[in-house]
Amino acid sequence: LAAYRAGELDAITNADLSPLVLKLLSPYDDFRKMTHSALNFYEVNTAKAPFSDRRVREALSNAIERDRLTEAEMDGATRPALGFLPYSSGETPTLTQDREKARDLLDQAGFPDGAGFPEIKLIVNRNDTQQRVARSVAKMWKQNLNLETEIVVKEMAEVEKARTTGDFDLVRRGA
């Protein structure tokens, strides 16, 4: 706030501002809280079973409640990604949020109610927001599919190494 008042800052991006900071900044005429075009996603290791099965990948995706993530975990600072192009493009959503479909797909893949499915190893970096999102997604997979997830927090260099060596089930990525 002191740097802003002194004219040392023009913009802050990708920051998790506390409610107090937002309250202190909101009276300024030039303060704007906006979403930005970025995409966070989990890369799936399709070389490992059961993640090599499209139905499993689709079930995991359908079990993620993106609207809840953006409102609860991101405090409304983002929009849910339902496609791979920026939201202003008019793209028809390609990603769905459907718990029943997710359960059916997992059942078709041979894991009724998550039975026999291995614990998911989800790798994320040390960013607090990404860890919060990962915990929320893991909770959704547990509630919606009865799947367990181990969240592994690593430094970015370690995340990239795990990715290139294939030592992951899912890894957090961004664009």
Secondary structure, 3 states (H helix, E strand, C coil): CHHHHCCCCCCCCCCCCCHHHHHHHCCCCCCCCCCCCCCEEEEECCCCCCCCCHHHHHHHHHCCCHHHHHHHHCCCCCCCCCCCCCHHHCCCCCCCCCHHHHHHHHHHCCCHHHCCCCCEEEEEECCHHHHHHHHHHHHHHHHHHCCCEEEEEECHHHHHHHHHHCCCCEEEEEC
